[in-house]
């Protein structure tokens, strides 16, 4: 597979307030008392119950998790392990026993069955430590955070996957978890949720996957087509380059997920895979559905999805985007019952429910979009963007960015000349202003060339020193945000309708 992952955003995203869009009826949310019941394909093949009916133990270290597995009467004796605290390399060692097969530096669920791992109390964080499920059955993982697992650099764990499954895995339910990285492959990270080598009957629900080059895959190569029967529902994929998921062979049901800022591609159905894609919400993203980076086609059945500020590439020999008007090219029969929320409701529902430490809330499936009566409003006449008061701090500063188009310069955005400009090499890219010492900024003005007005679509303004997102939105103009002391600020274009041309990147203290 040809793939060059270039992570567009790094570090944690700024907190996003939960709001309900006008014209959407949000259902009441119900809290599960404990683990609840598996959903989707995890209910097939005999069902997924984890450690139900077995002993419950508490663990605050990885070694204690392994000890609980090894202390069972057999490798299939049901057990629920309640986890609280931070699990890391320093407290995760190998434990030996007849009922387990563990290893240091990873939570190893290998050659075992009937296990639940659930975060309790103040929360469970697996820090730089992955969860590896191998030759295992009937596993539940719920209400935990797994972050910054690396395959290169130090320390490494689980091949760089937050949660990875392989080798004859059956019936896994992963629910209300937060999986996150701080970069892409070049920073040492791999996938957040990977399945390969005959993994089947898996559901990922009410979870957050963010800040990674790769969301996850089903099948490690074009020949690894023994995986499938995977459900993804009510998950948030945010700030990810690709693989949300990548599907090679098999069947996936993908419904009621919220996708925000997918930079390269999204649901990648290829190598004969079939995906049923229902009532999802895609926003500020690129190529969110199709077959990418291969000539071996995959297929999809679509219905009820919303595409908000989504850009699409032209088809090529190795790329077959489904848009800009996605149509079904297969049919997929789903063997279980499920309720669909209206796609317009999905972002608000997912923001409230998905991820660890959200109280295990779920949607009751009753949300339906409403059509409000809206009076037409006249189209406003564009006016020039005014300059804020005070000096333009970009004057005399430095600048850099991602690959630039021929004939343009980073310095053109701070030269005060609107006849010169910077353009990225493609339709997205970064341009930055930087200073030799910390500078306080609270307002930015992005000016476009007159022949490209309106080209800039979605963007994020990033504190390049910390990776924090200061503001996000769409279109050029004046951007205000909380006053911040920084030495480098980046304007990141994540979507456009043409070739962006930034003539000036002005910065102001007020």
HUSULPE-V862956 format. One record per residue. N is the residue number from 1. RES is the residue in one small letter. BURIAL is + if it has 24 or more other C-alpha atoms within 12 Angstrom, else -. Layout:
# HUSULPE-V862956
N:RES:BURIAL, N:RES:BURIAL
This chain:
# HUSULPE-V862956
1:x:-, 2:x:-, 3:x:-, 4:x:-, 5:x:+, 6:x:+, 7:x:+, 8:x:+, 9:x:+, 10:x:+, 11:x:+, 12:x:+, 13:x:+, 14:x:+, 15:x:-, 16:x:-, 17:x:-, 18:x:-, 19:x:-, 20:x:-, 21:x:-, 22:x:-, 23:x:-, 24:x:+, 25:x:+, 26:x:+, 27:x:+, 28:x:-, 29:x:-, 30:x:-, 31:x:-, 32:x:-, 33:x:-, 34:x:-, 35:x:+, 36:x:+, 37:x:+, 38:x:+, 39:x:+, 40:x:+, 41:x:+, 42:x:+, 43:x:+, 44:x:+, 45:x:-, 46:x:-, 47:x:+, 48:x:+, 49:x:+, 50:x:+, 51:x:+, 52:x:+, 53:x:-, 54:x:-, 55:x:-, 56:x:+, 57:x:+, 58:x:+, 59:x:+, 60:x:+, 61:x:+, 62:x:+, 63:x:+, 64:x:+, 65:x:+, 66:x:+, 67:x:+, 68:x:+, 69:x:+, 70:x:+, 71:x:+, 72:x:+, 73:x:-, 74:x:-, 75:x:+, 76:x:+, 77:x:+, 78:x:+, 79:x:+, 80:x:+, 81:x:+, 82:x:+, 83:x:+, 84:x:+, 85:x:+, 86:x:+, 87:x:+, 88:x:+, 89:x:+, 90:x:-, 91:x:+, 92:x:+, 93:x:+, 94:x:+, 95:x:+, 96:x:-, 97:x:-, 98:x:-, 99:x:+, 100:x:+, 101:x:+, 102:x:+, 103:x:+, 104:x:+, 105:x:+, 106:x:+, 107:x:+, 108:x:+, 109:x:+, 110:x:+, 111:x:+, 112:x:+, 113:x:+, 114:x:+, 115:x:+, 116:x:+, 117:x:+, 118:x:+, 119:x:+, 120:x:+, 121:x:-, 122:x:-, 123:x:+, 124:x:+, 125:x:+, 126:x:+, 127:x:+, 128:x:+, 129:x:+, 130:x:+, 131:x:+, 132:x:+, 133:x:+, 134:x:+, 135:x:+, 136:x:+, 137:x:+, 138:x:+, 139:x:+, 140:x:+, 141:x:+, 142:x:+, 143:x:+, 144:x:+, 145:x:+, 146:x:+, 147:x:+, 148:x:+, 149:x:+, 150:x:+, 151:x:+, 152:x:-, 153:x:-, 154:x:-, 155:x:+, 156:x:+, 157:x:+, 158:x:+, 159:x:+, 160:x:+, 161:x:+, 162:x:+, 163:x:+, 164:x:+, 165:x:+, 166:x:+, 167:x:+, 168:x:+, 169:x:+, 170:x:+, 171:x:+, 172:x:+, 173:x:+, 174:x:+, 175:x:+, 176:x:+, 177:x:+, 178:x:+, 179:x:+, 180:x:+, 181:x:+, 182:x:+, 183:x:+, 184:x:+, 185:x:+, 186:x:-, 187:x:+, 188:x:+, 189:x:+, 190:x:+, 191:x:+, 192:x:+, 193:x:+, 194:x:+, 195:x:+, 196:x:+, 197:x:+, 198:x:+, 199:x:+, 200:x:+, 201:x:+, 202:x:+, 203:x:+, 204:x:+, 205:x:+, 206:x:+, 207:x:+, 208:x:+, 209:x:+, 210:x:+, 211:x:+, 212:x:+, 213:x:+, 214:x:+, 215:x:+, 216:x:+, 217:x:+, 218:x:+, 219:x:+, 220:x:+, 221:x:-, 222:x:+, 223:x:-, 224:x:+, 225:x:+, 226:x:+, 227:x:+, 228:x:+, 229:x:+, 230:x:+, 231:x:+, 232:x:+, 233:x:+, 234:x:+, 235:x:+, 236:x:+, 237:x:+, 238:x:+, 239:x:+, 240:x:+, 241:x:+, 242:x:+, 243:x:+, 244:x:+, 245:x:+, 246:x:+, 247:x:+, 248:x:+, 249:x:+, 250:x:+, 251:x:+, 252:x:+, 253:x:+, 254:x:+, 255:x:+, 256:x:+, 257:x:+, 258:x:+, 259:x:+, 260:x:+, 261:x:+, 262:x:+, 263:x:+, 264:x:+, 265:x:+, 266:x:+, 267:x:+, 268:x:+, 269:x:+, 270:x:+, 271:x:+, 272:x:+, 273:x:+, 274:x:+, 275:x:+, 276:x:+, 277:x:+, 278:x:+, 279:x:+, 280:x:+, 281:x:+, 282:x:+, 283:x:+, 284:x:+, 285:x:+, 286:x:+, 287:x:+, 288:x:+, 289:x:+, 290:x:+, 291:x:+, 292:x:+, 293:x:+, 294:x:+, 295:x:-, 296:x:+, 297:x:+, 298:x:+, 299:x:+, 300:x:+, 301:x:+, 302:x:+, 303:x:+, 304:x:+, 305:x:+, 306:x:+, 307:x:+, 308:x:+, 309:x:+, 310:x:+, 311:x:+, 312:x:+, 313:x:+, 314:x:-, 315:x:-, 316:x:-, 317:x:-, 318:x:-, 319:x:+, 320:x:+, 321:x:+, 322:x:+, 323:x:+, 324:x:-, 325:x:-, 326:x:+, 327:x:-, 328:x:+, 329:x:-, 330:x:-, 331:x:-, 332:x:+, 333:x:-, 334:x:+, 335:x:-, 336:x:-, 337:x:-, 338:x:+, 339:x:-, 340:x:+, 341:x:+, 342:x:+, 343:x:+, 344:x:+, 345:x:+, 346:x:+, 347:x:+, 348:x:+, 349:x:+, 350:x:+, 351:x:+, 352:x:+, 353:x:+, 354:x:+, 355:x:+, 356:x:+, 357:x:+, 358:x:+, 359:x:+, 360:x:+, 361:x:+, 362:x:+, 363:x:+, 364:x:-, 365:x:+, 366:x:-, 367:x:+, 368:x:+, 369:x:+, 370:x:-, 371:x:-, 372:x:-, 373:x:-, 374:x:-, 375:x:-, 376:x:-, 377:x:-, 378:x:-, 379:x:-, 380:x:-, 381:x:-, 382:x:-, 383:x:-, 384:x:-, 385:x:-, 386:x:-, 387:x:-, 388:x:-, 389:x:-, 390:x:-, 391:x:-, 392:x:+, 393:x:+, 394:x:+, 395:x:-, 396:x:-, 397:x:+, 398:x:+, 399:x:+, 400:x:+, 401:x:+, 402:x:+, 403:x:-, 404:x:+, 405:x:-, 406:x:-, 407:x:-, 408:x:+, 409:x:+, 410:x:+, 411:x:+, 412:x:+, 413:x:+, 414:x:+, 415:x:+, 416:x:-, 417:x:-, 418:x:-, 419:x:-, 420:x:+, 421:x:+, 422:x:+, 423:x:+, 424:x:+, 425:x:-, 426:x:+, 427:x:+, 428:x:+, 429:x:+, 430:x:+, 431:x:+, 432:x:+, 433:x:+, 434:x:+, 435:x:+, 436:x:-, 437:x:-, 438:x:-, 439:x:+, 440:x:+, 441:x:+, 442:x:+, 443:x:+, 444:x:+, 445:x:+, 446:x:+, 447:x:+, 448:x:+, 449:x:+, 450:x:-, 451:x:-, 452:x:-, 453:x:+, 454:x:+, 455:x:+, 456:x:+, 457:x:+, 458:x:+, 459:x:+, 460:x:+, 461:x:+, 462:x:+, 463:x:+, 464:x:+, 465:x:+, 466:x:-, 467:x:+, 468:x:+, 469:x:+, 470:x:+, 471:x:+, 472:x:+, 473:x:+, 474:x:+, 475:x:+, 476:x:+, 477:x:+, 478:x:+, 479:x:+, 480:x:+, 481:x:+, 482:x:-, 483:x:-, 484:x:+, 485:x:+, 486:x:+, 487:x:+, 488:x:+, 489:x:+, 490:x:+, 491:x:+, 492:x:+, 493:x:+, 494:x:+, 495:x:+, 496:x:+, 497:x:+, 498:x:-, 499:x:+, 500:x:+, 501:x:+, 502:x:+, 503:x:+, 504:x:+, 505:x:+, 506:x:+, 507:x:+, 508:x:+, 509:x:+, 510:x:+
